[in-house]
């Protein structure tokens, strides 16, 4: 009988762990959709507290109908590995961060408003609620940052068929020991030298 109860408890624990990632994914989708008014698609979310890991795959944030419903953000991957022991002491030490941003879609609606400015208020409130929690931690740096930046697409709904694409062209650029914003300057310089960022 004890063996059966242990088996049931083990199955329940596995189901709870498996459903936790799904719950985080659903919470993210609902929060982002409420903040922007657009549909949100996320293929997969993994949260590993013991391993110190958060991973989002294939996040697509779509514009609301007033802005055409097309993609606002296409993020194939966002990955953070952090030091759980440091977090216990209120230190935010990121071992690795990977950001793969395929596309940002900027849309100008019929009234001349841009999606990012119009919808930014909802995203800012959402971001501020999370930033307040993170700001209490002492940021100690990122050991390894890998960045891929694809393109920025601008669509003007007042001029049907008018689309402008700026290809940023950064692929798997690696920065090590990022401690301040100044440590990100090599990425900015690379974008400016490529001639794509003006």
Long-range contacts (C-beta under 8 A, 24 or more apart in sequence): 20-47, 21-45, 21-46, 21-47, 28-56, 31-126, 32-61, 32-123, 32-126, 34-122, 35-119, 35-122, 35-123, 35-125, 35-126, 36-61, 36-63, 36-64, 36-72, 36-119, 36-122, 36-123, 37-64, 37-66, 37-119, 37-122, 38-62, 38-63, 38-64, 38-67, 38-69, 38-72, 38-119, 39-69, 49-84, 50-84, 51-81, 51-84, 52-81, 52-82, 52-83, 52-84, 52-87, 52-95, 53-79, 53-80, 53-81, 53-82, 54-79, 54-80, 54-82, 55-79, 55-80, 63-105, 63-107, 63-115, 63-119, 64-119, 66-109, 67-107, 67-109, 67-115, 67-118, 67-119, 67-157, 68-107, 68-109, 68-155, 68-157, 70-105, 70-107, 70-155, 71-103, 71-105, 71-153, 72-104, 72-105, 72-107, 72-115, 72-116, 72-119, 73-101, 73-103, 73-104, 73-105, 74-101, 74-102, 74-103, 74-104, 74-105, 74-150, 75-99, 75-100, 75-101, 75-102, 76-100, 76-102, 86-140, 87-137, 90-136, 90-137, 90-138, 91-137, 91-138, 91-140, 92-134, 92-137, 92-138, 92-139, 92-140, 93-140, 93-141, 93-143, 94-141, 94-142, 94-143, 95-143, 95-144, 96-142, 96-143, 96-144, 96-145, 96-146, 97-142, 97-144, 97-145, 97-146, 98-145, 98-146, 98-147, 99-145, 99-146, 99-147, 99-148, 100-148, 101-147, 101-148, 101-149, 101-150, 102-148, 102-150, 102-151, 103-150, 103-151, 103-152, 103-153, 104-151, 104-152, 104-153, 105-152, 105-153, 105-155, 106-152, 106-153, 106-154, 106-155, 107-154, 107-155, 107-156, 107-157, 108-154, 108-155, 108-156, 108-157, 108-158, 109-157, 109-158, 110-157, 110-158, 112-158, 140-179, 141-177, 141-178, 141-179, 142-175, 142-177, 142-178, 142-179, 143-176, 143-177, 144-174, 144-175, 144-176, 145-174, 145-175, 145-176, 145-178, 146-172, 146-173, 146-174, 147-172, 147-173, 147-175, 147-187, 148-172, 148-173, 149-191, 166-196, 166-197, 167-196, 168-194, 168-196, 168-197, 169-194, 169-196
